[in-house]
Amino acid sequence: MRAGNMIAVAGTAPIAEDAMTACPGDVYGQTKRCLEISLKAIAEAGGDAASVIRTRIMLTDIAAWKEAARAHGELFKDIRPACTFVEVKGFIDPEWLVETEMDCVVEGD
């Protein structure tokens, strides 16, 4: 969703191209897929990875945060948006171990 120079990408789940769960049982792989989907949506709204100012990583098991952080860090190591990790009870599909959200500020409106 874009409003002026802000882009918000809400609850992005690890859904593969075939509409199945991407990387079942793999927090790192699921996180990478969520970030990939979010960045595609951001690009379609006129932004890019450098415009991301905040991310949220929601995990069903907070003990797996290092795997999610590794995927996040590979993408954002030079951008360094504000990031929050939280544990949630679950998602719509029990195979999903992670969901992400991103907020961006882009030039112009």
N, C-alpha and C positions, 0 to 999 in steps of 0.2 A: 504494500500500500504506500503510495507516495502522496504527501501533502506538502506543497511548496517545495522547500529544499530538504525535507525529511523523508526518509524511506524506513518503513518498519516491516520486518518479516517476522511473523508470529509462528509459534509452534511448528517447526519443521521436523517431520518424522523421517526415519531412514527407509525410504521407499525406493526400491530398485526400478529400473526401466520397465521391467515386466509386471510392475505393480505389486510384487511380493516384497517381503522384508529383506532389505539388503544386509548382508553379512550376519546372519543369525548367530547369536551368542558372542559376538565380537564388538565390544564397546568402541575400540579404536576404529574399526571399519565402518560401524554405524555412524560414528561422529563425523568421519570424513565425508560420508554420503550426505548427511544432514547439511554440512557446511557447503558442499558442492551445490545442492539444491537451492540453498539460501542465496549463494553468490549468483546463481543463474537468475533468480528472481530480482536481485538487486541490479544486475546488468540490464535486465529488461525494463527496469524503472529509471535507468540512466545513471546508475552508480557503479562502483567497483569495490574491490577489497579495501583499497586505501580510504574509501569514504566511510568505512565501518568505524563507529565510535564506541559501541557497546555490544557485547554478546552475553547470552545466557545459555548455560549448559544445564539441562535437567536430566538427572540420572535416577534410575530405579534402585541403584546400589552405589552410594557415595564412595564406597571403598574402591570403586573402579575409576575414580577421578583422574588418576595419573594417565590412564590410557586415553581418556577424552582430552586431557590437557596436552598430551603428545600430539594428537591430531590437530588441535586448535593451534598449538605453538608452531607447527610446521607451516601453517597457513599465515599466521599473524605475527611471526617473530619480529618482523621489522615494522609492523603497523602498531601493535600493542594497544588494542582497544580495551576499555574497561571490561572486565569479565567476571561473571558470577557463576558459581557452581552450586546447585541445590539438589537435594534428594527429594524425589516425589514418590508417592505410593504406587503409581502405575500410569500407563498410557492406554489408549483405546485398544491397541493390539498388544497383548502380553509379550510378543516377541521383540517389541521395541524396547531397547535398553536406554535410549537417549533421545532427546529432542533438543533442538536449538532455536534460539531467537537472535535477531540482529537488528540494530538501529544504525542508521547512516545519516550523514549530513553531506549533501552534494552542492556543487556550485550552481548558482542561479535558482530560479523557481519556475 
